[in-house]
Amino acid sequence: MIFKFFAPCLLLFGASACFAAEAVPAPAAVPDTVKMPVKPRTLVVFYSRTGHTRKVTEDLALLLGADVEELIDKKARAGMSGYLGAGKDALGEKLTELGPLKFNPADYELVVIGTPVWSWNMTPAVRTYLSAHKAVFGTVAFFTLSGKTAPDKIVKKMEVLTGKTARAFAGFVDADLKDQNRAVYEGKIRAFADKLK
């Protein structure tokens, strides 16, 4: 049986060539499905009462190819009483109770957090999120949406709260979202996204 297998080889190449060829196994192919896990790059987290910060978040996430986490504040913020309470809680730097989260910020290389500005402060929902996750953030970036408040004032507080210096930050104002200011808005959000890529 063995002779029948090796006979053609022996006749053509000699014994040493045949056994040498048998002794070296062919390299195993690595399946395409076996790949090292890749950490997702970017998560954009936001709170929005009126929808303006949501709009900026969705546009930014599209430019970055990012996952999006919306913070849900369990405290009622609708109507005039909700509006007044929201301003009071923000001014007093209060925390709040958040709804369940979909994503773990520790799983991302970059977490971008956006907040409306209430009474010259970040919202209670964003303050709560930053406080709860400051130990697990890697690189952070921030953006604000306001009537006219300069972003650096709010961003400084966000940096102090997280203990992290922002890789980049941006400030958007309500007027940016008006149709007549579309070109200005697009320029601002693209410039911000470019700093985060």
DAFEN-V290024 format. One record per pair of residues at least 24 apart in sequence whose ideal C-beta (glycine too) atoms are under 10 Angstrom apart, sorted by the first residue. I is the first residue (numbers start at 1). GAP is how many residues later the second one is. D is the distance in Angstrom with one decimal. If there is no record, write none. Layout:
<<I & GAP & D> <I & GAP & D>>
This chain:
<<38 & 71 & 10.0> <39 & 67 & 9.8> <39 & 68 & 6.7> <39 & 69 & 7.0> <39 & 70 & 5.7> <39 & 99 & 9.0> <40 & 25 & 9.7> <40 & 26 & 8.4> <40 & 27 & 6.4> <40 & 63 & 8.5> <40 & 67 & 6.1> <40 & 68 & 5.4> <40 & 69 & 7.4> <40 & 70 & 9.4> <41 & 24 & 7.5> <41 & 25 & 7.3> <41 & 26 & 9.2> <41 & 67 & 6.9> <41 & 68 & 5.1> <41 & 69 & 6.2> <41 & 155 & 9.4> <41 & 156 & 9.3> <42 & 24 & 3.8> <42 & 25 & 7.2> <42 & 26 & 9.8> <42 & 66 & 6.3> <42 & 67 & 7.0> <42 & 68 & 4.7> <42 & 69 & 7.6> <42 & 70 & 6.6> <42 & 97 & 9.4> <42 & 99 & 9.0> <42 & 151 & 9.9> <42 & 154 & 7.0> <42 & 155 & 9.1> <43 & 24 & 5.0> <43 & 25 & 7.6> <43 & 26 & 6.1> <43 & 59 & 9.7> <43 & 60 & 5.6> <43 & 61 & 8.9> <43 & 62 & 6.0> <43 & 64 & 7.9> <43 & 65 & 4.3> <43 & 66 & 9.0> <43 & 67 & 7.4> <43 & 68 & 5.0> <43 & 69 & 7.2> <43 & 70 & 9.1> <44 & 24 & 5.3> <44 & 25 & 7.2> <44 & 26 & 9.7> <44 & 64 & 9.7> <44 & 66 & 9.2> <44 & 67 & 8.0> <44 & 68 & 4.6> <44 & 69 & 7.9> <44 & 70 & 6.9> <44 & 97 & 9.1> <44 & 99 & 9.0> <44 & 152 & 9.5> <45 & 24 & 4.4> <45 & 25 & 8.0> <45 & 26 & 6.6> <45 & 56 & 8.8> <45 & 58 & 8.2> <45 & 60 & 7.3> <45 & 63 & 9.7> <45 & 66 & 6.3> <45 & 67 & 7.0> <45 & 68 & 4.8> <45 & 69 & 7.1> <45 & 70 & 9.3> <45 & 80 & 9.8> <45 & 81 & 7.9> <45 & 84 & 6.4> <45 & 85 & 9.2> <45 & 88 & 9.0> <45 & 95 & 9.8> <46 & 24 & 6.2> <46 & 25 & 6.7> <46 & 66 & 8.6> <46 & 67 & 7.2> <46 & 68 & 4.1> <46 & 69 & 7.3> <46 & 70 & 8.9> <46 & 77 & 9.7> <46 & 79 & 9.1> <46 & 80 & 8.0> <46 & 83 & 9.7> <46 & 97 & 8.6> <46 & 99 & 8.9> <47 & 24 & 4.2> <47 & 25 & 8.3> <47 & 26 & 6.6> <47 & 30 & 9.4> <47 & 49 & 9.7> <47 & 51 & 9.0> <47 & 66 & 9.0> <47 & 67 & 7.7> <47 & 68 & 6.0> <47 & 69 & 6.9> <47 & 71 & 9.9> <47 & 75 & 8.7> <47 & 76 & 5.0> <47 & 77 & 8.6> <47 & 78 & 4.0> <47 & 79 & 5.3> <47 & 80 & 9.6> <47 & 81 & 9.4> <47 & 82 & 7.9> <47 & 98 & 10.0> <48 & 66 & 8.1> <48 & 67 & 9.0> <48 & 68 & 6.6> <48 & 75 & 9.0> <48 & 77 & 9.4> <48 & 97 & 8.0> <49 & 24 & 8.3> <49 & 28 & 5.4> <49 & 29 & 8.1> <49 & 33 & 8.1> <49 & 34 & 8.1> <49 & 37 & 6.9> <49 & 67 & 6.3> <49 & 69 & 8.4> <49 & 74 & 7.7> <49 & 76 & 9.1> <50 & 27 & 9.9> <50 & 33 & 9.7> <50 & 66 & 7.4> <50 & 95 & 8.9> <50 & 124 & 8.9> <51 & 126 & 9.4> <52 & 64 & 7.0> <52 & 93 & 5.2> <52 & 94 & 9.4> <52 & 120 & 8.0> <52 & 121 & 9.4> <52 & 122 & 6.3> <52 & 124 & 9.0> <52 & 125 & 5.9> <53 & 61 & 5.3> <53 & 62 & 6.9> <53 & 63 & 5.1> <53 & 64 & 9.7> <53 & 70 & 8.9> <53 & 73 & 9.6> <53 & 90 & 8.4> <53 & 91 & 8.5> <53 & 92 & 4.5> <53 & 93 & 9.8> <53 & 119 & 8.4> <54 & 60 & 8.9> <54 & 62 & 10.0> <54 & 91 & 9.4> <55 & 90 & 8.6> <55 & 117 & 9.2> <55 & 121 & 9.7> <55 & 122 & 6.1> <55 & 130 & 9.4> <55 & 134 & 10.0> <56 & 58 & 6.2> <56 & 60 & 9.9> <56 & 87 & 6.6> <56 & 88 & 9.4> <56 & 89 & 5.9> <56 & 114 & 8.7> <56 & 116 & 5.4> <56 & 120 & 8.3> <56 & 121 & 7.8> <56 & 129 & 8.6> <56 & 132 & 9.4> <56 & 133 & 6.8> <56 & 136 & 9.2> <57 & 55 & 8.5> <57 & 56 & 9.8> <57 & 57 & 5.5> <57 & 86 & 8.5> <57 & 88 & 9.3> <59 & 113 & 9.9> <59 & 118 & 9.9> <59 & 126 & 8.4> <59 & 127 & 8.4> <59 & 130 & 5.5> <59 & 131 & 9.3> <59 & 133 & 9.9> <59 & 134 & 8.7> <60 & 52 & 6.9> <60 & 54 & 7.7> <60 & 81 & 9.7> <60 & 83 & 7.4> <60 & 110 & 8.8> <60 & 112 & 9.8> <60 & 129 & 6.0> <60 & 130 & 9.6> <60 & 132 & 6.9> <60 & 133 & 6.0> <60 & 136 & 8.3> <61 & 51 & 8.6> <61 & 132 & 9.5> <62 & 127 & 9.6> <62 & 131 & 9.0> <63 & 126 & 6.9> <63 & 127 & 6.7> <63 & 129 & 8.6> <63 & 130 & 4.0> <63 & 131 & 8.6> <63 & 133 & 8.7> <63 & 134 & 8.4> <64 & 46 & 8.4> <64 & 48 & 7.7> <64 & 128 & 9.7> <64 & 129 & 5.7> <64 & 130 & 10.0> <64 & 132 & 6.1> <64 & 133 & 7.0> <65 & 132 & 9.5> <66 & 42 & 8.6> <66 & 44 & 8.3> <66 & 45 & 9.5> <66 & 46 & 7.2> <66 & 127 & 9.5> <66 & 130 & 8.9> <67 & 35 & 8.1> <67 & 36 & 5.8> <67 & 40 & 9.3> <67 & 41 & 7.6> <67 & 44 & 9.9> <68 & 34 & 8.9> <68 & 35 & 8.6> <68 & 44 & 9.8> <69 & 32 & 6.2> <69 & 33 & 6.0> <69 & 34 & 5.1> <69 & 35 & 9.7> <69 & 36 & 8.1> <69 & 39 & 9.9> <69 & 42 & 8.8> <69 & 44 & 9.2> <69 & 60 & 8.6> <70 & 29 & 8.9> <70 & 31 & 9.4> <70 & 32 & 8.6> <70 & 55 & 9.6> <71 & 25 & 9.3> <71 & 27 & 5.8> <71 & 28 & 7.7> <71 & 30 & 8.0> <71 & 42 & 9.1> <71 & 43 & 9.7> <71 & 44 & 9.0> <71 & 52 & 8.2> <71 & 53 & 9.7> <71 & 54 & 4.3> <71 & 55 & 6.7> <71 & 57 & 7.9> <71 & 58 & 5.7> <72 & 24 & 10.0> <72 & 25 & 9.4> <72 & 26 & 6.3> <72 & 27 & 3.3> <72 & 28 & 8.1> <72 & 29 & 9.0> <72 & 53 & 7.6> <73 & 24 & 7.6> <73 & 25 & 6.7> <73 & 26 & 7.9> <73 & 50 & 7.5> <73 & 51 & 6.6> <73 & 52 & 4.3> <73 & 53 & 9.5> <73 & 55 & 8.3> <74 & 24 & 6.8> <74 & 25 & 6.1> <74 & 51 & 9.2> <75 & 49 & 7.4> <75 & 50 & 8.7> <77 & 41 & 9.6> <77 & 46 & 8.8> <77 & 47 & 9.0> <77 & 48 & 8.8> <83 & 35 & 8.9> <85 & 39 & 9.7> <86 & 30 & 9.0> <86 & 32 & 5.4> <86 & 33 & 8.3> <86 & 37 & 7.2> <86 & 38 & 7.6> <86 & 39 & 9.6> <87 & 31 & 5.3> <87 & 32 & 4.4> <87 & 33 & 9.6> <87 & 34 & 8.9> <88 & 30 & 9.1> <88 & 31 & 7.5> <88 & 36 & 10.0> <89 & 29 & 7.9> <89 & 30 & 8.6> <89 & 32 & 9.1> <89 & 34 & 8.3> <89 & 35 & 4.8> <89 & 36 & 9.8> <89 & 38 & 9.1> <90 & 25 & 9.4> <90 & 26 & 9.0> <90 & 27 & 8.2> <90 & 28 & 3.7> <90 & 29 & 4.6> <90 & 30 & 8.1> <90 & 31 & 4.2> <90 & 32 & 7.0> <90 & 33 & 5.9> <90 & 34 & 6.2> <90 & 35 & 9.8> <90 & 36 & 9.5> <90 & 37 & 8.0> <91 & 27 & 7.7> <91 & 28 & 4.0> <91 & 29 & 7.5> <91 & 30 & 6.2> <92 & 27 & 8.8> <92 & 29 & 8.8> <92 & 32 & 8.9> <93 & 26 & 9.9> <93 & 28 & 6.5> <93 & 29 & 8.7> <93 & 31 & 8.3> <93 & 34 & 6.6> <93 & 64 & 8.6> <93 & 68 & 9.4> <94 & 27 & 9.7> <94 & 29 & 9.9> <94 & 30 & 5.1> <94 & 33 & 7.6> <94 & 34 & 8.9> <95 & 29 & 6.0> <95 & 30 & 9.1> <95 & 32 & 6.0> <95 & 33 & 4.6> <95 & 34 & 9.7> <95 & 36 & 6.5> <95 & 37 & 8.8> <96 & 27 & 8.4> <96 & 28 & 4.1> <96 & 29 & 5.8> <96 & 30 & 9.7> <96 & 31 & 7.9> <96 & 32 & 5.3> <96 & 33 & 9.7> <97 & 27 & 9.4> <97 & 28 & 9.3> <97 & 31 & 7.6> <98 & 26 & 9.4> <98 & 27 & 6.2> <98 & 28 & 9.9> <98 & 30 & 5.6> <98 & 31 & 6.6> <98 & 34 & 7.9> <99 & 26 & 9.4> <101 & 28 & 8.3> <101 & 31 & 9.3> <101 & 32 & 9.1> <104 & 29 & 8.6> <104 & 32 & 7.7> <105 & 24 & 8.5> <105 & 25 & 9.9> <105 & 27 & 9.5> <105 & 28 & 5.1> <105 & 29 & 9.7> <105 & 31 & 5.8> <105 & 32 & 6.0> <105 & 33 & 8.2> <105 & 35 & 9.0> <106 & 27 & 7.7> <106 & 29 & 8.8> <106 & 30 & 3.8> <106 & 31 & 7.9> <106 & 32 & 7.9> <107 & 29 & 9.0> <107 & 31 & 9.6> <108 & 28 & 9.6> <108 & 29 & 8.8> <108 & 30 & 6.9> <108 & 31 & 8.8> <109 & 29 & 5.7> <109 & 30 & 6.3> <110 & 27 & 9.3> <110 & 28 & 6.9> <110 & 29 & 4.8> <110 & 30 & 7.4> <110 & 31 & 6.7> <110 & 57 & 7.1> <110 & 58 & 9.8> <110 & 86 & 6.5> <110 & 87 & 9.7> <111 & 25 & 9.1> <111 & 26 & 5.7> <111 & 27 & 7.2> <111 & 28 & 7.4> <111 & 29 & 5.4> <111 & 30 & 7.7> <111 & 31 & 9.6> <111 & 51 & 9.5> <111 & 53 & 9.5> <112 & 27 & 9.4> <112 & 28 & 7.4> <112 & 29 & 4.5> <112 & 30 & 7.2> <112 & 31 & 6.9> <112 & 54 & 9.3> <112 & 55 & 8.9> <112 & 56 & 8.7> <112 & 57 & 9.4> <112 & 58 & 9.5> <112 & 80 & 8.9> <112 & 81 & 9.5> <112 & 84 & 6.6> <113 & 24 & 9.1> <113 & 27 & 6.7> <113 & 28 & 7.6> <113 & 29 & 5.4> <113 & 30 & 7.8> <113 & 31 & 9.8> <113 & 42 & 9.9> <113 & 45 & 7.0> <113 & 49 & 8.7> <113 & 53 & 9.3> <113 & 56 & 9.8> <114 & 27 & 9.4> <114 & 28 & 7.2> <114 & 29 & 4.6> <114 & 30 & 7.2> <114 & 31 & 6.9> <114 & 56 & 9.0> <114 & 58 & 8.7> <115 & 27 & 7.7> <115 & 28 & 7.9> <115 & 29 & 5.9> <115 & 30 & 7.4> <115 & 31 & 9.2> <115 & 36 & 9.9> <115 & 39 & 7.0> <115 & 40 & 9.7> <115 & 43 & 7.8> <116 & 28 & 7.4> <116 & 29 & 5.0> <116 & 30 & 6.9> <116 & 31 & 9.7> <116 & 33 & 9.9> <116 & 38 & 9.7> <116 & 56 & 9.9> <116 & 58 & 9.7> <117 & 27 & 5.4> <117 & 28 & 6.9> <117 & 29 & 3.6> <117 & 30 & 7.5> <117 & 31 & 9.1> <117 & 32 & 4.6> <117 & 33 & 9.5> <117 & 34 & 8.3> <117 & 36 & 8.7> <117 & 37 & 5.8> <117 & 54 & 8.7> <117 & 56 & 9.5> <118 & 28 & 8.8> <118 & 31 & 9.7> <118 & 36 & 9.9> <119 & 30 & 9.7> <120 & 26 & 8.8> <120 & 29 & 6.0> <120 & 30 & 9.9> <120 & 33 & 6.9> <120 & 34 & 7.6> <120 & 37 & 9.5> <121 & 28 & 9.3> <121 & 32 & 9.1> <121 & 33 & 7.0> <121 & 36 & 7.0> <122 & 32 & 5.7> <122 & 33 & 9.2> <122 & 35 & 6.4> <122 & 36 & 6.2> <122 & 39 & 8.2> <126 & 28 & 9.5> <126 & 32 & 7.7> <126 & 35 & 9.3> <127 & 30 & 8.7> <127 & 31 & 8.7> <127 & 34 & 6.9> <129 & 32 & 10.0> <130 & 27 & 9.4> <130 & 28 & 6.3> <130 & 29 & 9.8> <130 & 30 & 9.9> <130 & 31 & 4.9> <130 & 32 & 5.3> <130 & 33 & 9.9> <130 & 34 & 9.4> <131 & 30 & 6.4> <131 & 31 & 8.6> <133 & 29 & 8.3> <134 & 27 & 6.7> <134 & 28 & 4.5> <134 & 29 & 6.0> <134 & 30 & 7.6> <135 & 27 & 9.3> <135 & 28 & 8.7> <137 & 25 & 5.9> <137 & 26 & 8.6> <137 & 27 & 5.8> <138 & 26 & 8.7> <138 & 29 & 9.9> <139 & 25 & 7.7> <139 & 26 & 9.5> <139 & 27 & 8.8> <139 & 28 & 5.2> <139 & 29 & 9.8> <139 & 57 & 9.1> <140 & 24 & 4.8> <140 & 25 & 8.2> <140 & 26 & 5.8> <140 & 27 & 6.8> <140 & 28 & 9.6> <140 & 29 & 9.4> <141 & 25 & 5.3> <141 & 26 & 4.9> <141 & 27 & 4.9> <141 & 28 & 6.2> <141 & 29 & 8.3> <141 & 51 & 8.1> <141 & 54 & 7.7> <141 & 55 & 5.7> <142 & 24 & 5.1> <142 & 25 & 9.2> <142 & 26 & 8.3> <142 & 27 & 4.6> <142 & 28 & 8.0> <142 & 29 & 9.3> <143 & 25 & 8.9> <143 & 26 & 6.3> <143 & 27 & 4.5> <143 & 28 & 6.9> <143 & 29 & 6.6> <143 & 45 & 9.7> <143 & 46 & 8.9> <143 & 49 & 6.7> <144 & 25 & 7.8> <144 & 26 & 7.7> <144 & 27 & 4.9> <144 & 28 & 7.0> <144 & 29 & 9.0> <145 & 25 & 9.8> <145 & 26 & 8.0> <145 & 27 & 5.0> <145 & 28 & 7.4> <145 & 29 & 7.3> <145 & 31 & 8.5> <145 & 32 & 8.5> <146 & 25 & 6.9> <146 & 26 & 7.8> <146 & 27 & 5.9> <146 & 28 & 7.5> <147 & 26 & 6.5> <147 & 27 & 5.8> <147 & 28 & 8.6> <148 & 25 & 5.8> <148 & 26 & 8.4> <148 & 27 & 8.5> <149 & 24 & 8.3> <166 & 29 & 10.0> <167 & 28 & 7.2> <167 & 29 & 6.8> <168 & 24 & 6.5> <168 & 25 & 9.3> <168 & 26 & 9.1> <168 & 27 & 3.8> <168 & 28 & 5.9> <169 & 26 & 8.9> <170 & 25 & 8.2> <170 & 26 & 9.6>>
